[in-house]
């Protein structure tokens, strides 16, 4: 077998592992295995690439390449290993941005390299698209990271005529690409790079914090397209396959997330959604009262229930209370109480965020019930206990056409006989929308840190 044939087979093997990995990522039960398969496939691809070029003496600066890989590894491994689950969306955003930036740099380098050889127009177009898309992804991901990390406001940042200005900037970028195709001007390439950076920032600024997870998924798709463009530029089938898979899966995930929020993608990107809307009394100004309770009251209520539905949200991740929640569920099951977890598609800040969080606490997969099935069970539930969630159980999504979240599929906690809310305060949820369920006569609020409250509930259930 020739060296070229062996390398092609190794590339084919790597591409196959990426497909197998995507299949595994479709299920929380197999997601970790899917990640490992993809990582192994990428390792094989890297080794094959070194093997392909180093013997032909066409791979230069091997020492610098290895040094860069080492520095990247010592930064990435600890970061990914020790990041808190609450910061996972930020990690995804910044890593995605690095991918887009890398694709842009590859395209710039290749433009400088091939410029003197007068390449075919389509080759130059591939390079320029890599610069545009990769830089937009890099800049946009950086702003998304800053919003989620609260380094800047998560509210939409808007100004008059913003969408028109963004459209004009986009048209100028297209005009620059056409001009560079004709002239081959390097200075115009740097202008395109700067304009692409501005476009990436301007594209993300008007998007509110509640919609940033959808945006991250879309930017991830952009990065995939930039990588695929780099694959065409470098003549690498593996990069084309990997980039196309990322691009396609990213846009599919974006559509699924938009659907789970009951909104179109254009509404997510251009509505500047995220301003706080609070509820008032019937006279438009009177403060409204809520019914509060103590952990002792709720512990007794749970102990004597027949069916309890646990509805976790981002607040559970913030307080790192998943282990205590699982302990409470096990105690109730020991008392012959039927317990399951109702999982909204966008619970937390990313798809699958809540599944991974509960998996960390060794919650059985069969206890995790998706939204549609959970809603049918809630009609016969004695207690629906909402732990750190808000928007995903807000009845306004179903009952109030004037609400910005109207049409968003929700978990109908209000169908249960009793609703228990564990909340830190009366502040609105991530979407900035006040929740009418808090004022429902059947709702009991327990204020405080979710982990502390759940710990007290565990003690009460044990003693009852």
Secondary structure, DSSP 8 states (H G I E B T S, - for coil): --HHHHHHHHHHHHHHHHHHHHHHHTSTTTHHHHHHHHHHHHHHHHHHHHHHHHTTT----HHHHHHHHHHHHHHHHHHHHH--GGGHHHHHHHHHHHHHHHHHHHHHHHHHHHGGGT--HHHHHHHHHHHHHHHHHHHHHHHHHHHHTTSS-SS----TTHHHHHHHHHHHHHHHHHHHHHH--HHHHHHHHHHHHHHHHHHHHTS-GGGHHHHHHHHHHHHHHHHHHHHHHHT-HHHHHHHHHHHHHHHHHHHHHHHHTT--HHHHHHS-----B----TTSS------B--HHHHHHHHHT-SEEEEEE-HHHHHHT-HHHHHHHHHHHHHTT-EEEEEE-TT-SSSTTHHHHHHHHTT--GGGEEEHHHHHHHHTT-SEEEEES--GGG-THHHH-TTSTTTT-----GGGSSEEEEEESSS---TT-B--GGGGSTTEEEEES-HHHHHHHHHHHHHH-
